[in-house]
Amino acid sequence: MSKVFKSINQGLKEAIEYSKGNQKGTKEFRPKHIDVKKLRRRIGMSQNEFAVSFGISLGTLRHWERGDRYPQGPALVLLNLLSKDPNKVLEVLNK
């Protein structure tokens, strides 16, 4: 068996065990809730600057800040990264 096949096979076995409820040795990343308005203010950006800098529509940002909607998926991951180290994220995005 090739190295790639062994890796895929191992992953499949782990996925089957996980689906049966055996979560031993697994890690699950659950992004925490982010107060988007508080984060944006902490970074020191206007709504427009924040939206443009991170590829978020201004309307979506306003919904998040009002609490009408909540960021999900990749947007929530990005916001969690921003909350940890906004300067590093900005540095990476501006390269």
N, C-alpha and C positions, 0 to 999 in steps of 0.2 A: 504494500500500500504506500502511496505517496504521502509526503508530509502534509500536503494540502488536504487530501482525503481524510487523513487521521484527524486533523484539526476540525474539519466539517463534521465528521462522525462524532467526535467528542462533544462538540457543540450541540448536535442533535440529541445525543443522550442526555445532556444536561437540561435541555429544553423539555424533554419528555418527563424527566424527574421533577422539574419545576412545576409542570402542568399537573402533576399528581400531588402537589403540595409539599414536596421535599425541597425546601429552600436553603438547605445547608450549603454554606459556601457561596451563596449568591449575594450580590449587592444590588440594591435598587435605588436609583437616584430619583428623588422627589423634590423638585424645585420648591423653595419656600415662597409664601405669599410676599409680594413686593408692593409697597406703597409707592406707586409710580410718581405721584406728585411730589412726595417727600424726597425721593431719589433725584428727580430732575432738579429740584431746588438745591439739594446738597451739591450737585455737580455744578450748579450755577448757570444753567441754560434756560432760555425762554422755551416755550412750547415749540415754536417753529424751529429753533436751533436743535432741540432734542430730536424732534421728528425727522428732520433732514439728516442729522448726523447718524442716526441708527436705522434709517430706512422704514420708518413707521409713518403711516399717514396721519396728518394732523387730526383728522376726525377720530381715528382710532385712539390716538393719545388722549384726546379730550374725553372720550368715553371711559377709558381706563381711569383717568383722574377723577371723574365724577362718580365712578363706581357702577356705571351702567353695564359695563362689560369687564371681563377680567382677562389679562394676557394668558395665553396658553402656548404649549409646544415650544418651538424654537424661540419665540419672542420672550417667553418666561425664562428660558435658559439664559438668553442675552441679558435680560434685566437682572438676573441673579449674579452674573459675571460683573455687570456694571456696579452692583451694590458692593461687591468685594474689592474691586480695583478699577475704578473708572478711568484712571490715567493710563493703565496698561491696555485696556480695551480700546481707548481712543488712539493710543500709539499704534496698535496692531491695525486698526481700521484705516489709519492715515498713511500707511506704508505703501 
